[in-house]
Amino acid sequence: MSDALKSFMSTFVTLSDEEYQFFFQQLQAMSLKKGQHLVKAGAVATRLGFVTKGLFKVYFLNSDGQEYITNFVSEGNVVGAYSDVLLSRPTKVQIQALENSDLIYIDYSFLLELYKRHSCWQEFGRKIAEKLFIEREEREWHLATLSAEARYDLFCKQHPSLIDRLAQNQIALYLGINAVSLSRIRNRRASKRVGG
């Protein structure tokens, strides 16, 4: 568990053994069954987690109750209602386990303590925030400029391990299209492969 998180963290910043030890002593573990929510709209989010097993969807519900999936988070990635945690406000986002899932997490108040403790944690926090910002901007650009088929092709390239773990309608909601359109795209791709 801690090895995966340590490996993830080392891609952003070099931490001393003392800092790792201090950090890992504060971690808490959580397990969720498929269908359970890590975060529900209206709750005040205070935790940031790291997925060690399983898969989550991050989504909103509009005023008509329609779902809009913004992200999928699988093993080895950070999960949380990040902007709502930063602003200490009731969250608009919902985060639901799509599989039986395990994560380790810290409270944001502890992260603030880390920032005061050593500059290495400020660097870590900044780089995580930059990563999330880049991912969000890239997603917005893809939704605005790429065709539905190009978005699906990109999804398959970027997340090949998720294709068989997600229902077709979940992928369609993430891509901003309906399930019928996605089915047509997949059928065209299959025909091209068969036809050579």
VENHUWO-V925426 format. One record per pair of residues at least 24 apart in sequence whose C-alpha atoms are under 10 Angstrom apart, sorted by the first residue. I is the first residue (numbers start at 1). GAP is how many residues later the second one is. Records with the same first field share a line. If there is no record, write none. Layout:
I = GAP / GAP
This chain:
1 = 28 / 49 / 50 / 51 / 52 / 75 / 101 / 102 / 103
2 = 25 / 50 / 102
4 = 46 / 47 / 48 / 71 / 72 / 73
5 = 45 / 46 / 47 / 70 / 71 / 72 / 73 / 99
7 = 69
8 = 42 / 68 / 69 / 70
9 = 115 / 119
10 = 114
11 = 113 / 116
12 = 108 / 111 / 112 / 113 / 114 / 115 / 116 / 119
13 = 107 / 108 / 109 / 110 / 111 / 112 / 114
14 = 106 / 107 / 109 / 110
15 = 103 / 105 / 106 / 109
16 = 104
19 = 95 / 98 / 99 / 101 / 102
22 = 92
23 = 83 / 87 / 88 / 91
24 = 80 / 81 / 82
26 = 78 / 79 / 80 / 81 / 84
27 = 76 / 77 / 78 / 79 / 80 / 83
28 = 75 / 76 / 77 / 78 / 79
29 = 73 / 74 / 75 / 76 / 77
30 = 71 / 72 / 73 / 74 / 75
31 = 66 / 69 / 70 / 71 / 72 / 73
32 = 64 / 65 / 66 / 67 / 68 / 69 / 70 / 71
33 = 63 / 64 / 65 / 66 / 67 / 68 / 69
34 = 62 / 63 / 64 / 65 / 66 / 67
35 = 60 / 61 / 62 / 63 / 64 / 65 / 66
36 = 59 / 60 / 61 / 62 / 63 / 64 / 65
37 = 57 / 58 / 59 / 60 / 61
38 = 41 / 42 / 43 / 56 / 57 / 58 / 59 / 65
39 = 41 / 42 / 52 / 53 / 54 / 55 / 56 / 57 / 58
40 = 41 / 50 / 51 / 52 / 53 / 54 / 55 / 56
41 = 40 / 49 / 50 / 51 / 52 / 53 / 54
42 = 47 / 48 / 49 / 50 / 51 / 52
43 = 41 / 46 / 47 / 48 / 49 / 50 / 51
44 = 37 / 40 / 41 / 43 / 44 / 45 / 46 / 47 / 48
45 = 35 / 36 / 37 / 38 / 39 / 40 / 41 / 42 / 43 / 44 / 45 / 46 / 47 / 48 / 62 / 63
46 = 34 / 35 / 36 / 38 / 39 / 40 / 41 / 42 / 43 / 44 / 45 / 60 / 61 / 62 / 63
47 = 32 / 33 / 34 / 35 / 38 / 57 / 58 / 59 / 60 / 61 / 62 / 63 / 64
48 = 30 / 31 / 32 / 33 / 34 / 37 / 55 / 56 / 57 / 58 / 59 / 60 / 63
49 = 28 / 29 / 30 / 31 / 32 / 53 / 54 / 55 / 56 / 57 / 58
50 = 24 / 25 / 26 / 27 / 28 / 29 / 30 / 52 / 53 / 54 / 55 / 56
51 = 24 / 25 / 26 / 27 / 28 / 50 / 51 / 52 / 53 / 54
52 = 24 / 25 / 26 / 49 / 50 / 51 / 52
53 = 24 / 46 / 47 / 48 / 49 / 50 / 51
54 = 43 / 44 / 45 / 46 / 47 / 48 / 49 / 111
55 = 41 / 42 / 43 / 44 / 45 / 46 / 47 / 107 / 110 / 111
56 = 38 / 39 / 40 / 41 / 42 / 43 / 44 / 45
57 = 37 / 38 / 39 / 40 / 41 / 42 / 109 / 113 / 117
58 = 35 / 36 / 37 / 38 / 39 / 116
59 = 33 / 34 / 35 / 36 / 37 / 114 / 115
60 = 31 / 32 / 33 / 34 / 35
61 = 31 / 32 / 33
66 = 107
67 = 103 / 106 / 107
68 = 25 / 102 / 104 / 105 / 106 / 107 / 108
69 = 24 / 25 / 26 / 101 / 102 / 103 / 104 / 105 / 106 / 107
70 = 66 / 69 / 70 / 103 / 104 / 105 / 106
71 = 24 / 64 / 65 / 68 / 100 / 103 / 104
72 = 24 / 25 / 26 / 87 / 90 / 94 / 98 / 99 / 102
73 = 24 / 25 / 89
74 = 24 / 25 / 27 / 85 / 87 / 88
75 = 26 / 27 / 28
76 = 27
77 = 26
78 = 25 / 26 / 27 / 50 / 54
79 = 24 / 25 / 26
80 = 25
82 = 26 / 47 / 50
83 = 46
85 = 24
98 = 67 / 68 / 69
99 = 66 / 67
139 = 36
142 = 33
143 = 31 / 32 / 33
147 = 28
148 = 24 / 27 / 28 / 29 / 33 / 34 / 37
149 = 26 / 28 / 32 / 33 / 35 / 36 / 37 / 39 / 40
150 = 25 / 35
151 = 24 / 25 / 26
152 = 25 / 30 / 33 / 34
153 = 32 / 33 / 36
